[in-house]
């Protein structure tokens, strides 16, 4: 479904990604593992067009998307949930969700479909149903994270990019988020590329993973292989709570 080929990405003079190549098959969950500053978020931003690649290719369903604007990439079926949630705090839960479907509004039929999808989000995250008229900024961090994921899903993505979905969340909320990600994959076939600070939990959820260090992929393999790897255990799993 997705392939990055020899990607280099810069922030000004900073060489953030160095010859990165990776792939996602349809229906997979793949996780990116690495220390802060390793380039994980930059990979997501490069795919979504927020931080375009300096060179190399990003292919989605065999289509070249390397130089497309973010809105074009969303239309093709890629949605990103950014780090820190970034909900529209002065808008209601419903309005936030509707903004996620903004590019889909073309006809009354589309509006009906969008209404159905909004109700489906409420089945995934029942907490949001009770908050549907509430301003997003008045909700807890966990509820805002659910809303950010729901907003991304309103675009009906084939590929969902998630950046640190468990950051700052209580354990029970963290478990609820990961339950929904598992459900999205197994019941809806959503392909997921996951950046997650809890490497052990991410590998338990994912099929495969890539390990990044200073903008380069230094290791890849199945989740089982990476969890059994001595270097991965020492660097990323030793102090994790599963």
LOVOKOL-812865 format. One record per residue (C-alpha): z, x, y negated; residue in one letter; residue number from 1. Coordinates in pm, 1 decimal. Each point is the difference from the previous one (the first is absolute). Layout:
+----------+----------+----------+------+-----+
:        w :        u :        v : type : seq :
+----------+----------+----------+------+-----+
:        Z :        X :        Y :    A : NUM :
...
+----------+----------+----------+------+-----+
! end
This chain:
+----------+----------+----------+------+-----+
:        w :        u :        v : type : seq :
+----------+----------+----------+------+-----+
:      0.0 :      0.0 :      0.0 :    X :   1 :
:     97.6 :    274.2 :   -246.6 :    X :   2 :
:    -92.0 :    365.3 :    -12.0 :    X :   3 :
:     86.2 :    272.0 :   -248.4 :    X :   4 :
:   -223.7 :    305.3 :     26.7 :    X :   5 :
:     91.1 :    330.6 :   -165.5 :    X :   6 :
:    177.5 :   -166.5 :   -293.3 :    X :   7 :
:    115.9 :    205.4 :   -297.3 :    X :   8 :
:    191.4 :   -179.7 :   -276.4 :    X :   9 :
:    133.4 :    143.7 :   -325.6 :    X :  10 :
:    245.2 :   -109.4 :   -266.6 :    X :  11 :
:   -138.5 :    202.6 :   -286.6 :    X :  12 :
:     33.9 :    360.0 :    115.6 :    X :  13 :
:    230.8 :    -91.2 :    289.6 :    X :  14 :
:   -179.4 :     10.1 :    335.0 :    X :  15 :
:    182.0 :   -287.7 :    171.8 :    X :  16 :
:   -212.9 :    -51.1 :    314.1 :    X :  17 :
:   -173.3 :    289.3 :    171.6 :    X :  18 :
:   -277.5 :    -73.8 :    247.8 :    X :  19 :
:    170.2 :   -309.8 :    146.2 :    X :  20 :
:   -175.4 :   -179.7 :    285.3 :    X :  21 :
:    143.8 :   -297.5 :    187.7 :    X :  22 :
:   -106.2 :   -323.9 :    164.3 :    X :  23 :
:    132.9 :   -348.4 :     72.1 :    X :  24 :
:   -131.8 :   -225.2 :    271.5 :    X :  25 :
:     -5.4 :   -375.9 :    -49.0 :    X :  26 :
:    334.9 :   -155.6 :     86.3 :    X :  27 :
:    194.8 :    327.5 :     -5.5 :    X :  28 :
:    317.7 :     86.7 :   -182.9 :    X :  29 :
:    -12.7 :    362.7 :   -112.8 :    X :  30 :
:    278.2 :    175.3 :   -189.5 :    X :  31 :
:     -3.7 :    298.2 :   -235.3 :    X :  32 :
:    300.1 :    232.1 :     25.5 :    X :  33 :
:    100.9 :    276.6 :   -236.7 :    X :  34 :
:    246.1 :    114.9 :   -261.3 :    X :  35 :
:     -4.1 :   -128.1 :   -357.0 :    X :  36 :
:   -304.8 :    141.6 :   -175.3 :    X :  37 :
:   -190.3 :     62.0 :    323.3 :    X :  38 :
:   -286.0 :   -229.2 :   -107.5 :    X :  39 :
:     73.2 :   -322.3 :    188.0 :    X :  40 :
:    -17.9 :   -230.0 :   -302.4 :    X :  41 :
:   -305.1 :    185.4 :   -127.7 :    X :  42 :
:   -182.4 :    -84.1 :    322.9 :    X :  43 :
:     70.4 :   -370.8 :    -53.4 :    X :  44 :
:   -104.2 :     20.6 :   -365.4 :    X :  45 :
:   -318.9 :    182.9 :     92.3 :    X :  46 :
:    -93.4 :   -266.4 :    253.8 :    X :  47 :
:     69.0 :   -284.0 :   -245.7 :    X :  48 :
:   -187.8 :    170.9 :   -284.4 :    X :  49 :
:    306.3 :     38.4 :   -223.0 :    X :  50 :
:    -31.5 :    380.4 :     14.8 :    X :  51 :
:   -363.1 :     71.7 :     92.3 :    X :  52 :
:    -82.6 :    294.2 :    223.6 :    X :  53 :
:   -140.2 :    314.2 :   -161.7 :    X :  54 :
:   -219.4 :     56.3 :    305.9 :    X :  55 :
:    -41.7 :   -123.0 :    354.0 :    X :  56 :
:    -65.1 :   -349.2 :    133.7 :    X :  57 :
:    198.1 :   -319.2 :     53.2 :    X :  58 :
:   -177.1 :   -236.4 :    239.5 :    X :  59 :
:    115.9 :   -356.9 :     65.9 :    X :  60 :
:   -180.2 :   -189.2 :    274.1 :    X :  61 :
:   -270.6 :    269.2 :    -25.3 :    X :  62 :
:    -48.0 :    -67.6 :   -371.9 :    X :  63 :
:     41.7 :    271.4 :   -258.4 :    X :  64 :
:    281.5 :   -101.6 :   -237.5 :    X :  65 :
:     91.7 :    340.2 :   -144.1 :    X :  66 :
:   -108.6 :    -77.5 :   -354.7 :    X :  67 :
:     63.8 :   -374.0 :    -12.1 :    X :  68 :
:    240.8 :   -154.9 :   -251.7 :    X :  69 :
:    328.1 :   -139.0 :    139.1 :    X :  70 :
:   -103.8 :   -365.5 :    -44.7 :    X :  71 :
:   -316.3 :     60.1 :    202.8 :    X :  72 :
:    205.8 :    159.3 :    273.7 :    X :  73 :
:    236.2 :   -299.8 :      8.1 :    X :  74 :
:   -300.4 :   -231.0 :     35.3 :    X :  75 :
:   -112.7 :    198.6 :    303.8 :    X :  76 :
:    334.5 :    -65.3 :    169.6 :    X :  77 :
:    249.9 :    272.7 :    -92.2 :    X :  78 :
:    331.4 :    -87.4 :   -166.8 :    X :  79 :
:    276.3 :    237.9 :   -103.4 :    X :  80 :
:    372.9 :    -66.5 :    -34.7 :    X :  81 :
:    113.3 :    270.1 :   -243.2 :    X :  82 :
:    322.5 :    194.9 :     10.7 :    X :  83 :
:    269.5 :   -170.7 :   -205.7 :    X :  84 :
:   -143.3 :   -350.0 :     59.0 :    X :  85 :
:   -133.1 :    -46.3 :   -358.0 :    X :  86 :
:     15.3 :   -378.9 :     -1.7 :    X :  87 :
:    -66.0 :   -191.8 :   -322.1 :    X :  88 :
:    361.7 :    -58.6 :    -91.1 :    X :  89 :
:    -56.0 :   -263.4 :   -268.5 :    X :  90 :
:   -209.5 :   -218.6 :    231.8 :    X :  91 :
:    114.1 :   -229.3 :    278.9 :    X :  92 :
:    -34.0 :     76.7 :    368.9 :    X :  93 :
:   -290.6 :   -243.9 :     27.0 :    X :  94 :
:   -178.1 :    153.0 :   -299.3 :    X :  95 :
:     40.6 :    349.1 :    145.7 :    X :  96 :
:   -152.3 :   -115.8 :    326.1 :    X :  97 :
:   -287.4 :   -174.8 :   -175.3 :    X :  98 :
:    -81.0 :    319.7 :   -191.3 :    X :  99 :
:    -44.4 :    170.7 :    335.2 :    X : 100 :
:   -281.0 :   -246.8 :     70.4 :    X : 101 :
:   -156.0 :     29.5 :   -346.2 :    X : 102 :
:   -327.8 :    148.0 :    124.9 :    X : 103 :
:    -40.7 :   -287.8 :    247.0 :    X : 104 :
:     -8.9 :   -285.1 :   -255.9 :    X : 105 :
:   -356.1 :   -131.4 :     -2.9 :    X : 106 :
:     10.5 :   -368.0 :     99.1 :    X : 107 :
:    224.1 :   -290.1 :     95.5 :    X : 108 :
:    -43.5 :    100.6 :    363.5 :    X : 109 :
:    133.6 :    345.1 :    -85.1 :    X : 110 :
:    296.4 :   -156.4 :   -179.2 :    X : 111 :
:     82.1 :   -208.8 :    307.6 :    X : 112 :
:    -18.4 :    309.6 :    219.4 :    X : 113 :
:    220.9 :    191.5 :   -239.6 :    X : 114 :
:    258.4 :   -279.5 :      5.6 :    X : 115 :
:      4.2 :     19.0 :    379.8 :    X : 116 :
:     41.4 :    376.3 :     -9.5 :    X : 117 :
:    289.0 :    -27.6 :   -246.5 :    X : 118 :
:    176.5 :   -235.5 :    237.8 :    X : 119 :
:    -63.6 :    246.4 :    282.0 :    X : 120 :
:    173.1 :    272.2 :   -204.5 :    X : 121 :
:    300.3 :   -230.6 :    -22.4 :    X : 122 :
:      4.2 :    -25.3 :    381.0 :    X : 123 :
:     -5.0 :    379.8 :     26.2 :    X : 124 :
:    273.6 :     34.7 :   -261.9 :    X : 125 :
:    208.2 :   -320.8 :     -4.2 :    X : 126 :
:    225.4 :    150.0 :   -268.4 :    X : 127 :
:   -289.3 :    -25.9 :   -245.3 :    X : 128 :
:    -45.3 :   -371.4 :     63.4 :    X : 129 :
:    343.4 :    -67.3 :   -146.5 :    X : 130 :
:    -89.4 :    217.6 :   -300.3 :    X : 131 :
:   -355.0 :   -122.1 :    -63.3 :    X : 132 :
:     71.2 :   -108.4 :   -359.5 :    X : 133 :
:    241.4 :    284.2 :    -74.9 :    X : 134 :
:    -94.3 :    289.7 :   -226.9 :    X : 135 :
:    -76.5 :    304.2 :    212.3 :    X : 136 :
:    212.7 :    228.0 :   -216.1 :    X : 137 :
:    315.4 :   -196.3 :     80.5 :    X : 138 :
:    -29.9 :     50.2 :    375.7 :    X : 139 :
:    154.3 :    271.0 :    216.6 :    X : 140 :
:   -188.6 :    317.6 :     83.7 :    X : 141 :
:    -62.2 :   -120.4 :    352.2 :    X : 142 :
:   -143.2 :   -330.3 :   -118.0 :    X : 143 :
:   -221.4 :    183.7 :   -248.5 :    X : 144 :
:   -130.2 :    219.3 :    282.5 :    X : 145 :
:    -81.2 :   -308.8 :    205.0 :    X : 146 :
:   -179.7 :   -141.0 :   -302.7 :    X : 147 :
:   -199.2 :    320.3 :    -51.2 :    X : 148 :
:   -115.6 :    -10.7 :    361.4 :    X : 149 :
:    -77.4 :   -370.2 :    -25.9 :    X : 150 :
:   -201.3 :     57.3 :   -318.3 :    X : 151 :
:   -209.7 :    264.9 :    176.6 :    X : 152 :
:    -56.9 :   -231.3 :    296.1 :    X : 153 :
:   -131.5 :   -273.7 :   -231.1 :    X : 154 :
:   -315.7 :    207.8 :    -40.4 :    X : 155 :
:    -57.3 :    -47.3 :    377.7 :    X : 156 :
:    -25.3 :    372.9 :     70.9 :    X : 157 :
:   -143.6 :    149.3 :    314.9 :    X : 158 :
:    189.4 :    320.2 :    -80.7 :    X : 159 :
:    347.3 :      3.0 :   -155.0 :    X : 160 :
:    129.3 :    316.7 :   -168.2 :    X : 161 :
:    380.1 :     14.7 :    -24.9 :    X : 162 :
:    188.7 :    258.6 :   -205.1 :    X : 163 :
:    371.6 :     38.2 :     84.9 :    X : 164 :
:     70.1 :   -367.6 :     78.0 :    X : 165 :
:    361.9 :     65.6 :    102.7 :    X : 166 :
:     98.8 :    200.2 :   -309.7 :    X : 167 :
:    338.0 :   -111.8 :   -130.6 :    X : 168 :
:     32.9 :   -292.3 :    240.1 :    X : 169 :
:    299.6 :   -107.6 :    204.7 :    X : 170 :
:    -39.3 :     50.6 :    378.0 :    X : 171 :
:    -39.3 :   -372.0 :     77.2 :    X : 172 :
:   -274.2 :    -38.5 :   -260.8 :    X : 173 :
:   -167.1 :    315.7 :    127.1 :    X : 174 :
:     -6.1 :   -148.0 :    350.7 :    X : 175 :
:   -148.1 :   -324.5 :   -132.9 :    X : 176 :
:   -280.0 :    186.7 :   -178.4 :    X : 177 :
:    -87.6 :    194.0 :    314.0 :    X : 178 :
:     12.2 :   -319.3 :    208.2 :    X : 179 :
:   -265.7 :   -150.2 :   -225.6 :    X : 180 :
:   -215.9 :    314.7 :     20.5 :    X : 181 :
:     16.0 :    -20.3 :    379.2 :    X : 182 :
:    -94.9 :   -367.7 :    -18.7 :    X : 183 :
:   -292.3 :     66.0 :   -234.2 :    X : 184 :
:   -143.2 :    250.8 :    242.6 :    X : 185 :
:     54.9 :   -191.0 :    324.1 :    X : 186 :
:    -67.3 :   -356.5 :   -116.2 :    X : 187 :
:   -251.9 :     52.6 :   -278.0 :    X : 188 :
:   -167.3 :    328.6 :     90.6 :    X : 189 :
:     75.0 :    161.2 :   -335.4 :    X : 190 :
:    -60.9 :    375.0 :     -6.0 :    X : 191 :
:    281.6 :    186.5 :   -176.4 :    X : 192 :
:     31.9 :    346.8 :   -151.6 :    X : 193 :
:    368.6 :     60.5 :    -60.8 :    X : 194 :
:    188.1 :    252.1 :   -212.7 :    X : 195 :
:    369.4 :    -28.6 :     83.4 :    X : 196 :
:    303.4 :    218.4 :    -71.9 :    X : 197 :
:    165.2 :   -105.0 :    327.6 :    X : 198 :
:   -228.2 :    204.3 :    224.7 :    X : 199 :
:    166.4 :   -107.7 :    322.6 :    X : 200 :
:    -41.1 :   -372.1 :    -76.5 :    X : 201 :
:   -358.3 :     57.4 :   -114.7 :    X : 202 :
:    -92.3 :    180.7 :    321.7 :    X : 203 :
:    162.4 :   -271.9 :    210.8 :    X : 204 :
:   -219.0 :   -258.1 :   -174.6 :    X : 205 :
:   -322.2 :    201.7 :    -16.7 :    X : 206 :
:   -259.6 :     92.2 :    260.4 :    X : 207 :
:    -79.4 :    339.5 :   -148.5 :    X : 208 :
:    106.9 :    224.6 :   -283.1 :    X : 209 :
:   -104.2 :    288.8 :   -223.1 :    X : 210 :
:    238.1 :    262.4 :   -133.9 :    X : 211 :
:    -72.6 :    135.2 :   -349.1 :    X : 212 :
:    123.7 :    313.7 :   -168.1 :    X : 213 :
:    -98.7 :    103.0 :   -354.9 :    X : 214 :
:   -312.6 :   -216.4 :      0.7 :    X : 215 :
:   -124.6 :     96.8 :    345.8 :    X : 216 :
:     16.8 :   -171.9 :    337.3 :    X : 217 :
:    176.7 :    243.3 :    228.9 :    X : 218 :
:     49.6 :   -220.2 :    305.3 :    X : 219 :
:   -122.3 :   -326.4 :    146.0 :    X : 220 :
:     57.7 :   -191.8 :    319.0 :    X : 221 :
:    132.4 :   -312.9 :    161.2 :    X : 222 :
:    339.7 :   -120.6 :   -111.8 :    X : 223 :
:    148.9 :    103.8 :    332.4 :    X : 224 :
:   -145.7 :    350.3 :    -32.3 :    X : 225 :
:    130.7 :     42.6 :   -353.3 :    X : 226 :
:    346.8 :   -129.9 :     86.6 :    X : 227 :
:     15.0 :    253.6 :    282.9 :    X : 228 :
:   -126.0 :    286.9 :   -215.8 :    X : 229 :
:    273.5 :    254.9 :    -67.0 :    X : 230 :
:   -113.9 :     79.2 :   -355.1 :    X : 231 :
:    -25.9 :   -368.8 :    -92.3 :    X : 232 :
:    342.2 :    -68.4 :    147.1 :    X : 233 :
:    157.9 :    282.4 :   -195.2 :    X : 234 :
:   -170.8 :    -74.9 :   -331.8 :    X : 235 :
:    -13.0 :   -379.1 :     -8.6 :    X : 236 :
:    194.0 :   -166.6 :    281.5 :    X : 237 :
:    322.8 :    194.1 :     37.9 :    X : 238 :
:    193.3 :   -187.8 :   -266.9 :    X : 239 :
:   -189.6 :   -325.8 :     14.3 :    X : 240 :
:    168.2 :   -319.5 :    112.9 :    X : 241 :
:   -229.7 :   -199.6 :    219.3 :    X : 242 :
+----------+----------+----------+------+-----+
! end
